[in-house]
Amino acid sequence: MIKELFNKMFEYKENQTYSFILPESSNNISENQFNKKDSTTVFSKIEENKKYLQIKYNMLINSDIKIREFNLTFKAKTYPAFLIYIDGMVNDESINNYVLKPLFLRNNIKMQENTKKFQNKTTKKIYYKFDVENYLHSSLIPQNTVLKENNFSKIVSYINSGFCVLFIESIKNALCIEAKGFKGRNVDKPVTESVVKGAHEGFVENIRTNTSMLRKIINTEKLIIEETEVGVLSKTKVAICYIKDLTNDDLVSECKYRINNLKLDYLISSGQLEQFIKDNAKGPFPQTISTERPDKASNYLLLGRIVVLINSSPFAIILPATLVDFLSSPEDFNLDYNYANFLRFLRFIALFCALLTPGIYIAITTYHFEIIPSELLFTIIAAREAIPFPILFEIITMEISFELIQEASIRVPSSFSTTVGIIGALILGDAAVSANIVSPILIIIVAFTGISAFAIPDNSLRFAIRMFRFMYTILGYFAGFLGIALGFFIHLLTLSSQYSFGVPFFTPYMPFDNFTKNESLYINPVWKREKRNKFLNTKKPNIEPHISMTWRKDQK
């Protein structure tokens, strides 16, 4: 009885009256039509072409699609024509000066050259035929790129890319004229990878600008840049860059296979593409290198790797990748090898400090305090005597606070980022110690851990370290050094089974195969970098001869 009462009180009753109606399932109707490839060709009647494009671009509601209609007169015959383009993606000056003006102020001398003489075999009558299409394509429009196209799917793609397209009555080919003029960011310094000694140019959001920057550095015709489109809706341009007769063909084929077999609606950034093509989709550690530096991308290209560029993204993807690559900086190859090795050694220490310092601290103060000097132990105990919280809660709270400060300093405007850092690091830290919420030595531990994380060059690896730091902290609290060692062992096993396009993550350390023929944490002097990495199986393994400084040989 009570159950029925509650059912009546809280029973959901569907409202039968609605002010609008939606179809129960629209997938069966629209998805098949949407995925169906458009194979319509250009019509001979210009009105049909205009009506088709008006429907295609929903011109009743689209405000940036422009159609310019006019008439062309050739040999006393009038041809209706129209020009279609997207406002904001074309250069108005180019259209006015190099498309419309030549069409209206045409050259009659060139018109005579495109008039062909014919004779009727039966009547022996001579007549002249004027080739309008050839006249426009070869003689009239002085633009650098003018393409003939009769397939509407390709024509629409050209329009979306910043072309203007010319349609003329009775001509079954449209003229796609390049008139790109959309605004973009100028080449500027890299934001995430700043160096002291090195180039100060960074990639931008325009894929053609990025490819030109690569060609400016790698001045060879063997640099291949293959373009493909990803995304049914966005049709994002993706460029696969490699050096012919150097990069392994299997690596190039695997990269193209993965990118060309992505079935998705849109692709916006390089970060999305990284997640789609990496070997272990659920692995938190990075498996490809992301960079916004053309000099770094060019260096990896010359070593036999592949660089993938995405339109509208200022970051390039380099593959395959190993752990050593994430501890490398573009500055390493510009410095003396002694300085570069010293910096790499510091980054290697910073990696372990950022990952294990909180866990080791909590394990020592909880289980293994006998390894601490007595004076330091008494200082730690005295500092924590007034703290009412367990040490795990204390350190987790401070780590989360540090992460929040770091995230807030990124999200706020640049003029306030320094203020947020000062408030978080000084005021909140000092207030927490004064209020006996955390101990002073814990502030030192958290600050040292954060500084160590900032010393890691790669941002993706830094994110992974920040995540696993909490895991090692919890393991150190519950099981001390034993828990940290067990977690580190499982972590190593997991990463040892991770691959990046067939290359083990810990190469050349695991498996230990031809260690001297692969790049390791130690950087050889520039005159001893004679071989490319063996794990890439490049077609040209030698970078330089055994004696590269021939001037020394000549002096002896």
Contacts in CASP RR format, 6 or more apart in sequence:
PFRMAT RR
TARGET T0000
AUTHOR 0000-0000-0000
METHOD contacts of the structure
MODEL  1
MIKELFNKMFEYKENQTYSFILPESSNNISENQFNKKDSTTVFSKIEENK
KYLQIKYNMLINSDIKIREFNLTFKAKTYPAFLIYIDGMVNDESINNYVL
KPLFLRNNIKMQENTKKFQNKTTKKIYYKFDVENYLHSSLIPQNTVLKEN
NFSKIVSYINSGFCVLFIESIKNALCIEAKGFKGRNVDKPVTESVVKGAH
EGFVENIRTNTSMLRKIINTEKLIIEETEVGVLSKTKVAICYIKDLTNDD
LVSECKYRINNLKLDYLISSGQLEQFIKDNAKGPFPQTISTERPDKASNY
LLLGRIVVLINSSPFAIILPATLVDFLSSPEDFNLDYNYANFLRFLRFIA
LFCALLTPGIYIAITTYHFEIIPSELLFTIIAAREAIPFPILFEIITMEI
SFELIQEASIRVPSSFSTTVGIIGALILGDAAVSANIVSPILIIIVAFTG
ISAFAIPDNSLRFAIRMFRFMYTILGYFAGFLGIALGFFIHLLTLSSQYS
FGVPFFTPYMPFDNFTKNESLYINPVWKREKRNKFLNTKKPNIEPHISMT
WRKDQK
23 29 0 8 1.000
34 232 0 8 1.000
35 232 0 8 1.000
37 153 0 8 1.000
38 151 0 8 1.000
38 152 0 8 1.000
38 153 0 8 1.000
38 156 0 8 1.000
39 151 0 8 1.000
39 153 0 8 1.000
40 52 0 8 1.000
40 151 0 8 1.000
40 152 0 8 1.000
40 153 0 8 1.000
41 150 0 8 1.000
41 151 0 8 1.000
41 152 0 8 1.000
41 172 0 8 1.000
42 49 0 8 1.000
42 149 0 8 1.000
42 150 0 8 1.000
42 151 0 8 1.000
42 152 0 8 1.000
42 155 0 8 1.000
42 167 0 8 1.000
42 171 0 8 1.000
42 172 0 8 1.000
42 173 0 8 1.000
42 174 0 8 1.000
43 49 0 8 1.000
43 52 0 8 1.000
43 172 0 8 1.000
44 170 0 8 1.000
44 171 0 8 1.000
44 172 0 8 1.000
45 169 0 8 1.000
45 170 0 8 1.000
46 80 0 8 1.000
46 81 0 8 1.000
46 82 0 8 1.000
46 167 0 8 1.000
46 168 0 8 1.000
46 169 0 8 1.000
49 167 0 8 1.000
49 174 0 8 1.000
50 67 0 8 1.000
50 69 0 8 1.000
50 82 0 8 1.000
50 167 0 8 1.000
52 152 0 8 1.000
53 59 0 8 1.000
53 67 0 8 1.000
53 84 0 8 1.000
54 60 0 8 1.000
54 67 0 8 1.000
56 152 0 8 1.000
56 156 0 8 1.000
57 65 0 8 1.000
59 65 0 8 1.000
59 67 0 8 1.000
64 86 0 8 1.000
64 87 0 8 1.000
64 88 0 8 1.000
65 84 0 8 1.000
65 86 0 8 1.000
65 87 0 8 1.000
66 84 0 8 1.000
66 85 0 8 1.000
66 86 0 8 1.000
66 87 0 8 1.000
67 82 0 8 1.000
67 83 0 8 1.000
67 84 0 8 1.000
68 82 0 8 1.000
68 83 0 8 1.000
68 84 0 8 1.000
68 100 0 8 1.000
69 80 0 8 1.000
69 81 0 8 1.000
69 82 0 8 1.000
70 81 0 8 1.000
70 82 0 8 1.000
70 83 0 8 1.000
70 100 0 8 1.000
70 103 0 8 1.000
70 104 0 8 1.000
71 78 0 8 1.000
71 79 0 8 1.000
71 80 0 8 1.000
71 81 0 8 1.000
72 78 0 8 1.000
72 79 0 8 1.000
72 81 0 8 1.000
72 103 0 8 1.000
72 132 0 8 1.000
72 168 0 8 1.000
73 79 0 8 1.000
74 106 0 8 1.000
74 111 0 8 1.000
74 130 0 8 1.000
74 132 0 8 1.000
74 135 0 8 1.000
75 111 0 8 1.000
75 115 0 8 1.000
75 130 0 8 1.000
77 130 0 8 1.000
79 132 0 8 1.000
79 168 0 8 1.000
79 169 0 8 1.000
79 170 0 8 1.000
80 168 0 8 1.000
80 169 0 8 1.000
81 103 0 8 1.000
81 166 0 8 1.000
81 167 0 8 1.000
81 168 0 8 1.000
81 169 0 8 1.000
82 166 0 8 1.000
82 167 0 8 1.000
83 95 0 8 1.000
83 99 0 8 1.000
83 100 0 8 1.000
83 164 0 8 1.000
83 165 0 8 1.000
83 166 0 8 1.000
83 167 0 8 1.000
84 159 0 8 1.000
84 164 0 8 1.000
84 165 0 8 1.000
84 167 0 8 1.000
85 95 0 8 1.000
85 159 0 8 1.000
85 162 0 8 1.000
85 163 0 8 1.000
85 164 0 8 1.000
85 165 0 8 1.000
85 179 0 8 1.000
86 159 0 8 1.000
86 160 0 8 1.000
86 162 0 8 1.000
88 181 0 8 1.000
88 182 0 8 1.000
89 160 0 8 1.000
89 161 0 8 1.000
89 162 0 8 1.000
89 180 0 8 1.000
89 181 0 8 1.000
89 182 0 8 1.000
90 162 0 8 1.000
90 163 0 8 1.000
90 164 0 8 1.000
90 179 0 8 1.000
90 180 0 8 1.000
90 181 0 8 1.000
90 182 0 8 1.000
91 179 0 8 1.000
91 180 0 8 1.000
91 181 0 8 1.000
94 143 0 8 1.000
94 179 0 8 1.000
94 181 0 8 1.000
95 164 0 8 1.000
95 179 0 8 1.000
98 141 0 8 1.000
98 142 0 8 1.000
98 143 0 8 1.000
98 179 0 8 1.000
99 141 0 8 1.000
99 143 0 8 1.000
99 164 0 8 1.000
99 166 0 8 1.000
99 177 0 8 1.000
99 179 0 8 1.000
102 140 0 8 1.000
102 141 0 8 1.000
102 142 0 8 1.000
103 136 0 8 1.000
103 140 0 8 1.000
103 141 0 8 1.000
106 140 0 8 1.000
107 139 0 8 1.000
107 140 0 8 1.000
110 135 0 8 1.000
110 139 0 8 1.000
110 140 0 8 1.000
111 130 0 8 1.000
111 135 0 8 1.000
111 139 0 8 1.000
113 139 0 8 1.000
114 130 0 8 1.000
114 131 0 8 1.000
114 134 0 8 1.000
114 135 0 8 1.000
114 138 0 8 1.000
114 139 0 8 1.000
115 128 0 8 1.000
115 129 0 8 1.000
115 130 0 8 1.000
115 131 0 8 1.000
116 128 0 8 1.000
116 129 0 8 1.000
116 130 0 8 1.000
116 131 0 8 1.000
117 126 0 8 1.000
117 128 0 8 1.000
118 126 0 8 1.000
118 127 0 8 1.000
118 128 0 8 1.000
118 129 0 8 1.000
119 125 0 8 1.000
119 126 0 8 1.000
119 127 0 8 1.000
120 126 0 8 1.000
120 127 0 8 1.000
132 168 0 8 1.000
132 171 0 8 1.000
133 148 0 8 1.000
133 168 0 8 1.000
133 171 0 8 1.000
133 173 0 8 1.000
133 175 0 8 1.000
136 166 0 8 1.000
136 168 0 8 1.000
136 175 0 8 1.000
137 146 0 8 1.000
137 148 0 8 1.000
137 175 0 8 1.000
141 166 0 8 1.000
141 175 0 8 1.000
141 177 0 8 1.000
143 177 0 8 1.000
143 178 0 8 1.000
143 179 0 8 1.000
144 178 0 8 1.000
145 177 0 8 1.000
145 178 0 8 1.000
146 175 0 8 1.000
146 176 0 8 1.000
146 177 0 8 1.000
146 178 0 8 1.000
147 158 0 8 1.000
147 175 0 8 1.000
147 176 0 8 1.000
148 173 0 8 1.000
148 174 0 8 1.000
148 175 0 8 1.000
148 176 0 8 1.000
149 155 0 8 1.000
149 158 0 8 1.000
149 173 0 8 1.000
149 174 0 8 1.000
149 176 0 8 1.000
150 172 0 8 1.000
150 173 0 8 1.000
150 174 0 8 1.000
155 165 0 8 1.000
155 174 0 8 1.000
155 176 0 8 1.000
157 235 0 8 1.000
158 165 0 8 1.000
158 176 0 8 1.000
159 165 0 8 1.000
160 235 0 8 1.000
161 180 0 8 1.000
162 178 0 8 1.000
162 179 0 8 1.000
162 180 0 8 1.000
162 181 0 8 1.000
162 182 0 8 1.000
163 176 0 8 1.000
163 177 0 8 1.000
163 178 0 8 1.000
163 179 0 8 1.000
163 180 0 8 1.000
164 176 0 8 1.000
164 177 0 8 1.000
164 179 0 8 1.000
165 174 0 8 1.000
165 175 0 8 1.000
165 176 0 8 1.000
165 177 0 8 1.000
166 174 0 8 1.000
166 175 0 8 1.000
166 177 0 8 1.000
167 174 0 8 1.000
168 175 0 8 1.000
184 204 0 8 1.000
184 205 0 8 1.000
184 206 0 8 1.000
185 204 0 8 1.000
185 205 0 8 1.000
185 314 0 8 1.000
186 204 0 8 1.000
187 201 0 8 1.000
187 202 0 8 1.000
187 204 0 8 1.000
187 209 0 8 1.000
187 213 0 8 1.000
188 201 0 8 1.000
188 202 0 8 1.000
188 204 0 8 1.000
189 200 0 8 1.000
189 201 0 8 1.000
189 202 0 8 1.000
190 200 0 8 1.000
190 201 0 8 1.000
190 202 0 8 1.000
190 203 0 8 1.000
190 292 0 8 1.000
190 293 0 8 1.000
191 292 0 8 1.000
192 292 0 8 1.000
192 459 0 8 1.000
193 291 0 8 1.000
193 292 0 8 1.000
193 293 0 8 1.000
193 296 0 8 1.000
193 329 0 8 1.000
193 330 0 8 1.000
193 457 0 8 1.000
195 329 0 8 1.000
195 330 0 8 1.000
195 331 0 8 1.000
195 334 0 8 1.000
196 331 0 8 1.000
197 331 0 8 1.000
197 334 0 8 1.000
197 335 0 8 1.000
198 295 0 8 1.000
198 330 0 8 1.000
198 331 0 8 1.000
198 334 0 8 1.000
199 293 0 8 1.000
199 294 0 8 1.000
199 295 0 8 1.000
199 330 0 8 1.000
201 213 0 8 1.000
201 293 0 8 1.000
201 294 0 8 1.000
201 295 0 8 1.000
202 213 0 8 1.000
202 292 0 8 1.000
202 293 0 8 1.000
202 294 0 8 1.000
202 314 0 8 1.000
203 209 0 8 1.000
203 210 0 8 1.000
203 213 0 8 1.000
203 292 0 8 1.000
203 293 0 8 1.000
203 294 0 8 1.000
203 297 0 8 1.000
203 309 0 8 1.000
203 314 0 8 1.000
203 315 0 8 1.000
203 316 0 8 1.000
204 210 0 8 1.000
204 314 0 8 1.000
205 311 0 8 1.000
205 312 0 8 1.000
205 313 0 8 1.000
205 314 0 8 1.000
206 311 0 8 1.000
207 237 0 8 1.000
207 239 0 8 1.000
207 309 0 8 1.000
207 310 0 8 1.000
207 311 0 8 1.000
207 312 0 8 1.000
210 239 0 8 1.000
210 294 0 8 1.000
210 309 0 8 1.000
210 314 0 8 1.000
210 316 0 8 1.000
211 225 0 8 1.000
211 239 0 8 1.000
211 241 0 8 1.000
211 309 0 8 1.000
213 294 0 8 1.000
214 223 0 8 1.000
214 225 0 8 1.000
214 241 0 8 1.000
214 294 0 8 1.000
214 297 0 8 1.000
214 298 0 8 1.000
214 301 0 8 1.000
214 307 0 8 1.000
215 223 0 8 1.000
216 294 0 8 1.000
217 294 0 8 1.000
217 295 0 8 1.000
217 298 0 8 1.000
218 243 0 8 1.000
218 298 0 8 1.000
218 301 0 8 1.000
218 302 0 8 1.000
220 243 0 8 1.000
222 243 0 8 1.000
222 244 0 8 1.000
222 245 0 8 1.000
222 246 0 8 1.000
223 241 0 8 1.000
223 242 0 8 1.000
223 243 0 8 1.000
223 244 0 8 1.000
223 301 0 8 1.000
224 241 0 8 1.000
224 242 0 8 1.000
224 243 0 8 1.000
224 244 0 8 1.000
225 239 0 8 1.000
225 240 0 8 1.000
225 241 0 8 1.000
226 239 0 8 1.000
226 240 0 8 1.000
226 241 0 8 1.000
226 256 0 8 1.000
227 237 0 8 1.000
227 238 0 8 1.000
227 239 0 8 1.000
227 240 0 8 1.000
228 237 0 8 1.000
228 238 0 8 1.000
228 240 0 8 1.000
228 256 0 8 1.000
228 259 0 8 1.000
228 260 0 8 1.000
229 235 0 8 1.000
229 236 0 8 1.000
229 237 0 8 1.000
229 238 0 8 1.000
230 236 0 8 1.000
230 238 0 8 1.000
230 259 0 8 1.000
230 262 0 8 1.000
230 264 0 8 1.000
230 267 0 8 1.000
230 273 0 8 1.000
231 262 0 8 1.000
231 264 0 8 1.000
231 265 0 8 1.000
231 266 0 8 1.000
231 267 0 8 1.000
232 263 0 8 1.000
232 264 0 8 1.000
232 265 0 8 1.000
232 266 0 8 1.000
233 265 0 8 1.000
233 266 0 8 1.000
234 265 0 8 1.000
234 266 0 8 1.000
234 267 0 8 1.000
234 268 0 8 1.000
236 266 0 8 1.000
236 267 0 8 1.000
236 268 0 8 1.000
236 310 0 8 1.000
236 311 0 8 1.000
236 312 0 8 1.000
237 310 0 8 1.000
237 311 0 8 1.000
238 259 0 8 1.000
238 267 0 8 1.000
238 273 0 8 1.000
238 308 0 8 1.000
238 309 0 8 1.000
238 310 0 8 1.000
238 311 0 8 1.000
239 308 0 8 1.000
239 309 0 8 1.000
239 310 0 8 1.000
240 252 0 8 1.000
240 255 0 8 1.000
240 256 0 8 1.000
240 259 0 8 1.000
240 306 0 8 1.000
240 308 0 8 1.000
241 297 0 8 1.000
241 301 0 8 1.000
241 306 0 8 1.000
241 307 0 8 1.000
241 308 0 8 1.000
241 309 0 8 1.000
242 252 0 8 1.000
242 301 0 8 1.000
242 304 0 8 1.000
242 305 0 8 1.000
242 306 0 8 1.000
242 307 0 8 1.000
243 301 0 8 1.000
243 302 0 8 1.000
243 304 0 8 1.000
245 539 0 8 1.000
245 540 0 8 1.000
246 302 0 8 1.000
246 304 0 8 1.000
246 538 0 8 1.000
246 539 0 8 1.000
246 540 0 8 1.000
247 304 0 8 1.000
247 305 0 8 1.000
247 306 0 8 1.000
247 536 0 8 1.000
247 538 0 8 1.000
247 539 0 8 1.000
248 304 0 8 1.000
248 536 0 8 1.000
248 537 0 8 1.000
248 538 0 8 1.000
248 539 0 8 1.000
250 537 0 8 1.000
251 305 0 8 1.000
251 306 0 8 1.000
251 320 0 8 1.000
251 501 0 8 1.000
251 536 0 8 1.000
251 537 0 8 1.000
252 306 0 8 1.000
254 501 0 8 1.000
255 277 0 8 1.000
255 306 0 8 1.000
255 308 0 8 1.000
255 319 0 8 1.000
255 501 0 8 1.000
258 276 0 8 1.000
258 277 0 8 1.000
259 273 0 8 1.000
259 277 0 8 1.000
259 308 0 8 1.000
262 276 0 8 1.000
262 277 0 8 1.000
264 276 0 8 1.000
267 273 0 8 1.000
267 276 0 8 1.000
267 310 0 8 1.000
268 312 0 8 1.000
268 313 0 8 1.000
269 310 0 8 1.000
269 312 0 8 1.000
269 313 0 8 1.000
269 315 0 8 1.000
270 290 0 8 1.000
270 308 0 8 1.000
270 310 0 8 1.000
270 313 0 8 1.000
270 315 0 8 1.000
270 316 0 8 1.000
270 317 0 8 1.000
271 290 0 8 1.000
271 313 0 8 1.000
271 315 0 8 1.000
271 317 0 8 1.000
273 308 0 8 1.000
273 310 0 8 1.000
273 317 0 8 1.000
274 286 0 8 1.000
274 287 0 8 1.000
274 288 0 8 1.000
274 290 0 8 1.000
274 317 0 8 1.000
275 281 0 8 1.000
277 288 0 8 1.000
277 319 0 8 1.000
278 287 0 8 1.000
278 288 0 8 1.000
278 500 0 8 1.000
279 287 0 8 1.000
279 498 0 8 1.000
279 499 0 8 1.000
279 500 0 8 1.000
279 501 0 8 1.000
279 502 0 8 1.000
280 287 0 8 1.000
280 498 0 8 1.000
280 499 0 8 1.000
283 498 0 8 1.000
284 464 0 8 1.000
284 467 0 8 1.000
284 468 0 8 1.000
285 461 0 8 1.000
285 464 0 8 1.000
285 495 0 8 1.000
285 498 0 8 1.000
285 505 0 8 1.000
286 321 0 8 1.000
286 326 0 8 1.000
286 458 0 8 1.000
286 460 0 8 1.000
286 461 0 8 1.000
286 464 0 8 1.000
287 319 0 8 1.000
287 320 0 8 1.000
287 321 0 8 1.000
287 498 0 8 1.000
287 499 0 8 1.000
287 500 0 8 1.000
287 505 0 8 1.000
288 317 0 8 1.000
288 318 0 8 1.000
288 319 0 8 1.000
288 320 0 8 1.000
288 321 0 8 1.000
288 500 0 8 1.000
289 300 0 8 1.000
289 317 0 8 1.000
289 318 0 8 1.000
289 319 0 8 1.000
289 321 0 8 1.000
289 325 0 8 1.000
289 326 0 8 1.000
289 458 0 8 1.000
290 315 0 8 1.000
290 316 0 8 1.000
290 317 0 8 1.000
290 318 0 8 1.000
290 458 0 8 1.000
290 459 0 8 1.000
290 460 0 8 1.000
291 297 0 8 1.000
291 315 0 8 1.000
291 316 0 8 1.000
291 318 0 8 1.000
292 314 0 8 1.000
292 315 0 8 1.000
292 316 0 8 1.000
293 330 0 8 1.000
295 330 0 8 1.000
296 318 0 8 1.000
296 330 0 8 1.000
297 307 0 8 1.000
297 316 0 8 1.000
297 318 0 8 1.000
299 330 0 8 1.000
299 333 0 8 1.000
300 307 0 8 1.000
300 318 0 8 1.000
301 307 0 8 1.000
303 532 0 8 1.000
303 533 0 8 1.000
303 536 0 8 1.000
303 538 0 8 1.000
304 532 0 8 1.000
304 536 0 8 1.000
304 538 0 8 1.000
305 318 0 8 1.000
305 319 0 8 1.000
305 320 0 8 1.000
305 536 0 8 1.000
306 318 0 8 1.000
306 319 0 8 1.000
307 316 0 8 1.000
307 317 0 8 1.000
307 318 0 8 1.000
308 316 0 8 1.000
308 317 0 8 1.000
308 318 0 8 1.000
308 319 0 8 1.000
309 316 0 8 1.000
309 317 0 8 1.000
310 317 0 8 1.000
318 325 0 8 1.000
319 500 0 8 1.000
319 501 0 8 1.000
320 500 0 8 1.000
320 501 0 8 1.000
320 502 0 8 1.000
320 503 0 8 1.000
320 536 0 8 1.000
321 500 0 8 1.000
321 503 0 8 1.000
322 500 0 8 1.000
322 503 0 8 1.000
322 504 0 8 1.000
322 505 0 8 1.000
322 506 0 8 1.000
322 507 0 8 1.000
322 508 0 8 1.000
322 535 0 8 1.000
323 495 0 8 1.000
323 505 0 8 1.000
323 506 0 8 1.000
324 507 0 8 1.000
324 508 0 8 1.000
324 519 0 8 1.000
324 520 0 8 1.000
324 521 0 8 1.000
325 458 0 8 1.000
326 456 0 8 1.000
326 457 0 8 1.000
326 458 0 8 1.000
326 460 0 8 1.000
326 461 0 8 1.000
327 344 0 8 1.000
327 347 0 8 1.000
327 348 0 8 1.000
327 351 0 8 1.000
327 456 0 8 1.000
327 457 0 8 1.000
327 458 0 8 1.000
327 461 0 8 1.000
327 521 0 8 1.000
328 344 0 8 1.000
328 457 0 8 1.000
329 343 0 8 1.000
329 347 0 8 1.000
329 457 0 8 1.000
331 340 0 8 1.000
331 343 0 8 1.000
332 340 0 8 1.000
332 343 0 8 1.000
332 344 0 8 1.000
332 523 0 8 1.000
333 340 0 8 1.000
333 523 0 8 1.000
333 526 0 8 1.000
335 343 0 8 1.000
337 523 0 8 1.000
337 524 0 8 1.000
337 525 0 8 1.000
337 526 0 8 1.000
340 523 0 8 1.000
341 522 0 8 1.000
341 523 0 8 1.000
344 521 0 8 1.000
344 522 0 8 1.000
344 523 0 8 1.000
345 521 0 8 1.000
346 455 0 8 1.000
347 455 0 8 1.000
347 456 0 8 1.000
347 457 0 8 1.000
348 521 0 8 1.000
349 452 0 8 1.000
350 452 0 8 1.000
350 453 0 8 1.000
350 455 0 8 1.000
350 456 0 8 1.000
351 452 0 8 1.000
351 456 0 8 1.000
351 461 0 8 1.000
351 465 0 8 1.000
353 448 0 8 1.000
353 449 0 8 1.000
353 452 0 8 1.000
354 449 0 8 1.000
354 450 0 8 1.000
354 452 0 8 1.000
354 453 0 8 1.000
354 455 0 8 1.000
354 456 0 8 1.000
354 462 0 8 1.000
354 465 0 8 1.000
354 466 0 8 1.000
354 469 0 8 1.000
355 465 0 8 1.000
355 468 0 8 1.000
355 469 0 8 1.000
355 472 0 8 1.000
356 469 0 8 1.000
356 472 0 8 1.000
356 484 0 8 1.000
356 488 0 8 1.000
357 445 0 8 1.000
357 448 0 8 1.000
357 449 0 8 1.000
357 452 0 8 1.000
358 395 0 8 1.000
358 399 0 8 1.000
358 445 0 8 1.000
358 446 0 8 1.000
358 449 0 8 1.000
358 469 0 8 1.000
358 472 0 8 1.000
358 473 0 8 1.000
359 469 0 8 1.000
359 472 0 8 1.000
359 473 0 8 1.000
359 475 0 8 1.000
359 476 0 8 1.000
359 477 0 8 1.000
359 484 0 8 1.000
360 476 0 8 1.000
360 481 0 8 1.000
360 484 0 8 1.000
361 395 0 8 1.000
361 442 0 8 1.000
361 445 0 8 1.000
362 391 0 8 1.000
362 392 0 8 1.000
362 395 0 8 1.000
362 473 0 8 1.000
362 476 0 8 1.000
362 477 0 8 1.000
362 480 0 8 1.000
363 476 0 8 1.000
363 477 0 8 1.000
363 480 0 8 1.000
363 481 0 8 1.000
363 483 0 8 1.000
363 484 0 8 1.000
364 371 0 8 1.000
364 372 0 8 1.000
365 372 0 8 1.000
365 380 0 8 1.000
365 391 0 8 1.000
366 391 0 8 1.000
366 476 0 8 1.000
366 477 0 8 1.000
366 480 0 8 1.000
367 476 0 8 1.000
367 480 0 8 1.000
367 481 0 8 1.000
368 480 0 8 1.000
368 481 0 8 1.000
369 377 0 8 1.000
372 380 0 8 1.000
379 441 0 8 1.000
380 439 0 8 1.000
380 441 0 8 1.000
383 439 0 8 1.000
383 440 0 8 1.000
383 441 0 8 1.000
384 391 0 8 1.000
384 439 0 8 1.000
386 436 0 8 1.000
387 394 0 8 1.000
387 436 0 8 1.000
387 437 0 8 1.000
387 438 0 8 1.000
387 439 0 8 1.000
388 436 0 8 1.000
389 397 0 8 1.000
389 437 0 8 1.000
391 477 0 8 1.000
392 473 0 8 1.000
392 474 0 8 1.000
392 477 0 8 1.000
394 437 0 8 1.000
394 438 0 8 1.000
394 439 0 8 1.000
394 442 0 8 1.000
395 442 0 8 1.000
395 445 0 8 1.000
395 446 0 8 1.000
395 473 0 8 1.000
396 470 0 8 1.000
396 473 0 8 1.000
397 437 0 8 1.000
397 438 0 8 1.000
398 432 0 8 1.000
398 438 0 8 1.000
398 442 0 8 1.000
398 443 0 8 1.000
398 446 0 8 1.000
399 446 0 8 1.000
399 449 0 8 1.000
399 469 0 8 1.000
399 470 0 8 1.000
399 473 0 8 1.000
401 424 0 8 1.000
401 428 0 8 1.000
402 446 0 8 1.000
402 447 0 8 1.000
402 449 0 8 1.000
402 450 0 8 1.000
403 466 0 8 1.000
405 420 0 8 1.000
405 421 0 8 1.000
405 424 0 8 1.000
405 425 0 8 1.000
405 428 0 8 1.000
408 420 0 8 1.000
409 417 0 8 1.000
409 420 0 8 1.000
409 421 0 8 1.000
410 417 0 8 1.000
412 420 0 8 1.000
425 447 0 8 1.000
429 438 0 8 1.000
429 443 0 8 1.000
432 438 0 8 1.000
432 443 0 8 1.000
433 439 0 8 1.000
433 440 0 8 1.000
433 443 0 8 1.000
449 469 0 8 1.000
453 462 0 8 1.000
453 465 0 8 1.000
453 466 0 8 1.000
454 462 0 8 1.000
456 462 0 8 1.000
456 465 0 8 1.000
468 491 0 8 1.000
471 487 0 8 1.000
472 484 0 8 1.000
472 487 0 8 1.000
472 488 0 8 1.000
475 483 0 8 1.000
475 484 0 8 1.000
475 486 0 8 1.000
475 487 0 8 1.000
476 483 0 8 1.000
476 484 0 8 1.000
479 486 0 8 1.000
495 505 0 8 1.000
495 506 0 8 1.000
496 504 0 8 1.000
496 505 0 8 1.000
496 506 0 8 1.000
496 510 0 8 1.000
498 504 0 8 1.000
498 505 0 8 1.000
499 505 0 8 1.000
503 535 0 8 1.000
503 536 0 8 1.000
504 510 0 8 1.000
504 511 0 8 1.000
504 535 0 8 1.000
507 518 0 8 1.000
507 535 0 8 1.000
508 514 0 8 1.000
508 515 0 8 1.000
508 518 0 8 1.000
508 519 0 8 1.000
508 520 0 8 1.000
508 533 0 8 1.000
508 535 0 8 1.000
509 515 0 8 1.000
509 520 0 8 1.000
513 534 0 8 1.000
514 534 0 8 1.000
517 531 0 8 1.000
517 533 0 8 1.000
517 534 0 8 1.000
518 533 0 8 1.000
518 534 0 8 1.000
518 535 0 8 1.000
519 533 0 8 1.000
527 544 0 8 1.000
527 548 0 8 1.000
527 549 0 8 1.000
529 543 0 8 1.000
529 544 0 8 1.000
530 542 0 8 1.000
530 543 0 8 1.000
530 544 0 8 1.000
530 545 0 8 1.000
530 546 0 8 1.000
530 548 0 8 1.000
531 541 0 8 1.000
531 542 0 8 1.000
531 543 0 8 1.000
532 538 0 8 1.000
532 540 0 8 1.000
532 541 0 8 1.000
532 542 0 8 1.000
532 543 0 8 1.000
534 541 0 8 1.000
547 553 0 8 1.000
END
